[in-house]
């Protein structure tokens, strides 16, 4: 028996939702013959199908007809997990507005894990803005930051760190810095070090991140110098303040009316800083943007 053909015949709501046929889906629902939350043999519901394929109109129709927003398939995934992996910002927002749990109790990937896995950085930002936990670990991939480091998803890593992701969290005895050094990802290593990654952290075999770099190249030399070079006071102060603020405090930093200069807020959040360059011909100082990072973190 062709299971795909059987599924299309037995579950017409699923087929319409999967193919983005909104009018057909609405017509089927209005007959009253089909249950909107009926699951297929793997407990996939029509709402899962619509979210996985990024069909916004179908998702709206299903929710309007009573689809359960937090219903799970056989793997425990919710529609929000599917929409996050697809990268559909519209559907993610729709589900959140309809009561989707941003931190469902799952043993495996959360919506945030899924968004990071597929480099859906806009969804990552949206989920974190709705209180997604950046320090939630699953049994397969560890923390979302580990996923970003293992796949070289730099924008996702930046967003996670800006929302207070634990830069020194471990999964199977490895930190995100261990993972990025294995990949020889210079940009990721720079990012993690700037946010306080511990170069002295060891895995279960006593190896630091530098020990995992397979070749004697620029990255290994850079880490060697980093380990032995005192960091600036501003670098240590920034890390201490960020730690004291915590996850939500970092996010609210720009919104709260604190009696501190904007340049300080930007510095704490690794935002681009203005520096002034003297123009001798005009005898004036011109502002230029530069990245807010420790002055040592430069690759030649």
C-alpha positions in Angstrom: 0.0 0.0 0.0 1.2 3.5 -0.9 1.1 5.2 2.6 1.4 8.7 1.1 -1.7 8.1 -1.1 -3.5 6.5 1.8 -2.7 9.5 4.0 -4.0 12.0 1.4 -7.3 10.0 1.0 -7.8 9.3 4.7 -6.8 12.8 5.9 -8.0 15.4 3.4 -7.6 18.2 6.0 -3.9 17.4 6.3 -3.5 17.4 2.5 -5.2 20.7 2.0 -3.2 22.3 4.9 0.1 20.8 3.6 -0.5 22.1 0.0 -1.7 25.6 1.1 -5.2 25.2 -0.3 -7.0 27.6 2.0 -10.4 27.6 0.2 -10.5 23.8 0.0 -9.5 23.6 3.7 -12.3 26.0 4.7 -14.9 24.1 2.6 -13.9 20.8 4.2 -14.2 22.2 7.7 -17.5 23.8 7.1 -19.0 20.5 6.1 -18.7 19.4 9.7 -17.5 16.0 8.7 -13.9 16.4 9.7 -12.3 17.0 13.2 -9.8 19.8 13.0 -7.6 18.2 15.6 -7.7 14.7 14.1 -4.2 13.2 14.0 -2.6 11.0 11.3 -0.8 7.8 12.2 2.2 9.8 13.6 -0.2 12.2 15.4 0.5 15.0 13.0 -2.4 17.4 12.9 -3.5 19.7 10.1 -2.0 22.7 12.0 1.4 21.0 12.1 1.2 20.6 8.3 0.3 24.2 7.7 3.1 25.4 10.0 5.7 23.1 8.7 5.0 24.3 5.1 4.6 28.0 6.0 1.0 28.4 4.9 -0.2 31.3 7.0 -3.8 31.5 5.6 -4.3 27.8 6.4 -3.0 28.2 9.9 -5.4 31.1 10.5 -8.3 29.0 9.2 -7.5 26.1 11.4 -7.1 28.2 14.5 -10.4 30.0 13.8 -12.0 26.5 13.7 -10.7 25.4 17.0 -7.3 23.9 16.2 -5.3 23.3 19.5 -2.3 25.6 19.4 -0.1 23.5 21.7 -1.1 20.0 20.4 1.8 17.6 19.9 2.8 15.0 17.3 4.3 11.6 18.1 7.8 13.2 18.7 6.3 15.8 21.0 6.7 18.7 18.6 4.2 21.5 18.8 3.1 23.6 15.8 5.4 26.4 17.1 8.3 24.0 16.7 7.4 23.4 13.1 6.8 27.1 12.3 10.2 28.0 13.9 12.1 25.4 11.9 10.4 26.7 8.7 11.3 30.2 9.6 7.9 31.6 9.1 7.9 34.8 11.3 4.3 35.5 10.5 3.1 32.1 11.7 5.3 32.1 14.7 3.8 35.5 15.7 0.3 34.1 15.0 0.8 31.1 17.2 2.3 33.2 20.0 -0.7 35.6 19.8 -3.0 32.6 20.1 -1.4 31.2 23.3 1.4 29.0 22.0 3.8 28.0 24.8 7.2 29.4 24.0 8.9 27.1 26.5 7.0 23.8 26.2 8.0 20.9 28.4 9.8 18.8 25.8 12.7 16.3 26.2 13.9 17.2 22.7 14.2 20.4 20.7 12.2 23.4 21.8 11.0 26.0 19.3 14.1 28.0 20.0 16.4 25.0 19.3 14.5 24.5 16.0 14.9 28.1 14.9 18.6 28.1 15.7 19.1 24.7 14.0 18.0 26.1 10.7 19.5 29.6 11.1 16.1 31.3 11.3 17.5 34.3 13.2 14.4 36.4 12.9 12.4 33.7 14.6 15.1 33.4 17.2 14.8 37.1 18.0 11.0 36.9 18.1 10.9 33.8 20.4 13.4 35.4 22.8 11.4 38.6 22.9 8.5 36.5 24.0 10.5 35.0 26.9 12.0 31.9 25.3 14.6 30.5 27.6 18.1 30.7 25.9 19.6 28.4 28.6 17.3 25.5 28.1 19.2 22.3 27.2 17.9 19.3 25.4 19.3 15.7 25.5 20.4 15.7 21.8 21.9 19.1 21.0 22.5 20.8 24.4 21.9 24.6 24.6 20.8 26.6 21.6 24.3 28.3 21.7 25.9 24.9 21.1 23.8 24.4 18.0 24.7 27.9 16.7 28.4 27.1 17.4 28.3 23.7 15.8 26.7 25.0 12.6 28.4 28.4 12.3 25.2 30.4 12.7 26.8 33.6 13.8 23.8 35.9 13.8 21.8 33.4 15.9 24.7 33.2 18.3 24.9 37.0 18.6 21.1 37.2 19.4 21.3 34.4 21.9 24.2 36.1 23.7 22.4 39.5 23.7 19.6 37.8 25.6 21.9 36.3 28.2 22.7 32.9 26.9 25.2 31.1 29.1 28.5 31.3 27.2 30.1 28.7 29.4 27.3 26.1 29.5 28.4 22.6 28.8 26.9 19.7 26.8 28.7 16.4 26.9 31.5 18.1 28.7 32.0 20.7 25.9 31.4 24.4 25.9 30.4 26.3 22.8 34.0 27.5 22.6 35.2 23.9 22.4 32.7 23.3 19.6 33.8 26.4 17.6 37.5 25.6 18.0 36.9 22.1 16.7 35.4 23.7 13.6 38.2 26.4 13.5 35.5 29.0 13.2 37.5 32.2 13.9 34.4 34.5 13.9 32.5 32.4 16.4 35.6 32.1 18.6 36.0 35.8 18.6 32.3 36.4 19.4 32.3 33.9 22.3 35.5 35.2 23.8 34.2 38.7 23.7 31.2 37.6 25.7 33.3 35.9 28.4 33.9 32.4 27.2 36.3 30.6 29.5 39.5 29.6 27.6 40.6 27.5 30.6 37.4 25.3 30.7 38.3 21.6 30.3 36.3 18.7 28.9 36.2 15.3 30.6 39.6 14.5 29.2 41.2 17.6 30.5 41.4 19.4 27.2 40.8 23.1 26.7 39.3 24.6 23.6 42.8 25.4 22.3 43.8 21.7 22.6 40.9 20.8 20.2 42.2 22.9 17.3 43.6 20.3 14.9 46.4 22.4 13.3 49.1 24.8 14.4 47.6 27.8 12.7 46.6 31.4 13.5 43.6 30.4 15.6 45.8 28.3 18.0 48.3 31.1 18.3 45.6 33.6 18.9 44.1 31.6 21.8 47.6 31.1 23.2 48.0 34.9 23.3 44.5 35.4 24.7 45.2 33.1 27.6 48.3 35.1 28.5 47.2 38.6 27.9 45.5 40.7 30.7 42.1 42.0 29.6 41.0 45.6 29.9 39.1 46.8 32.9 36.2 47.8 30.6 36.0 44.2 29.3 35.7 42.8 32.9 33.3 45.5 33.9 31.0 44.8 31.0 30.9 41.0 31.7 30.2 41.6 35.4 27.3 44.0 34.7 25.8 41.7 32.1 26.0 38.8 34.6 24.3 40.9 37.3 21.5 42.0 35.0 20.6 38.5 33.9 18.6 37.4 30.8 15.6 39.7 31.0 17.6 42.6 32.4 19.8 42.7 29.3 16.8 42.8 27.0 15.1 45.6 29.0 18.3 47.7 29.3 17.4 49.9 26.4 13.8 50.3 27.4 14.3 51.3 31.1 15.0 55.0 31.8 18.3 54.6 33.5 20.4 57.6 34.4 23.3 56.4 32.4 24.6 57.6 29.0 23.3 55.8 25.9 26.9 55.0 25.0 27.2 52.9 28.2 24.0 51.0 27.3 25.3 50.3 23.8 28.6 49.2 25.2 27.0 46.7 27.6 25.0 45.2 24.7 27.9 45.0 22.2 26.3 47.6 20.0 28.3 49.6 17.5 30.1 52.5 19.2 30.9 55.9 17.8 34.6 56.9 17.8 35.9 60.3 16.8 38.5 60.7 14.1 40.3 64.0 13.9 40.2 65.7 10.5 43.2 67.9 10.6 42.2 69.7 7.4 38.9 70.9 8.8 40.0 71.0 12.4 37.0 69.0 13.5 36.2 65.6 15.0 34.1 63.3 12.8 32.2 60.4 14.3 32.6 56.9 12.9 31.0 53.6 13.9 33.1 50.8 15.2 32.2 47.5 16.8 32.0 47.3 20.6 34.4 44.5 21.4 37.6 44.0 23.3 40.5 45.6 21.6 42.5 42.4 21.6 40.0 40.4 19.6 41.4 41.0 16.2 42.6 38.5 13.6 45.4 39.5 11.3 
